[in-house]
Amino acid sequence: MFTIEDYEIVITPAIDKDEHWLYVRFPDIPEILTGGSTIDEAIANAKEAFACHSEALGKQGKELPMPSPRKVCA
């Protein structure tokens, strides 16, 4: 079973500069899109969304997809 730490997350600020929002997505799990008005809120919401999605898949007898290999940037 995979955990949230196994997956890459991408945090992107809203395009509209008047909108104070950070979008969070999981490239390997496109069904999850969440966010928050602060980095702490965005990460907390990502953890909650991941847990809910994982639980829903489990109830359907499905598993989370395999995480992509980690990229190392130097």
N, C-alpha and C positions, 0 to 999 in steps of 0.2 A: 504494500500500500504506500502510495506516495504522499508526501506532506507538502505544504505550501512552500517550504524551503527548497524543494526540488525543482521548482518552476521559476522561470524568468518572469519578472513583472516589468511593465513599462508604465512610467508615470509621465503624463503630458499635461502641460498647462492649457487652459482653455484658449482658443484662438482670439476670442473677443477680450480685449484687455480690461473691459469693464466687468467681465464675469470672473470672479475670484473662485476658480474651481480647478481642481486637479483631477484628470481622468486617469483611471488605473485599468490596465488590461493585462491579460495573460496571453501571450502569443500562441501558446500551445493549447489554450482552452478559450476559443473565441466566444463561447457562450457567456463568459463572465466579463462584464463591463461595469465598473463602479467608479467611485471617486469621493472627493471630499473638499472642503474649503481650506483645509490645512493638510500638511503632510501627515501629521499624526492621525487625523480623521480619515484621510484617504487610505492609509495602511490598515487602520482598524476595519474600515469597510471592506477592504480587499480580503482580509482574513475571514470576516463574516461571510462574504459572498462565496469564497472558496469552500468554507465549511458547509454552507447550504447546498452548493452545487454537488459537492462530494456526497453528501447525505442523500440528495435526490437521485443521483446516479446509482447509489447503493440500493435504494428502494426499487429501482428498475432492473436490478440485477446486472448493472453495468459498472465499469471501472473508469477511473480517470485515464486520459491518454498518457502515453509514455512521454516524459519530459524530453525536450531537445537536449543534445549535449551542451554542456556549459562552454561559453566562449571566454577565452582569457585575453584581456587587452593589456598591453604593456606600454 
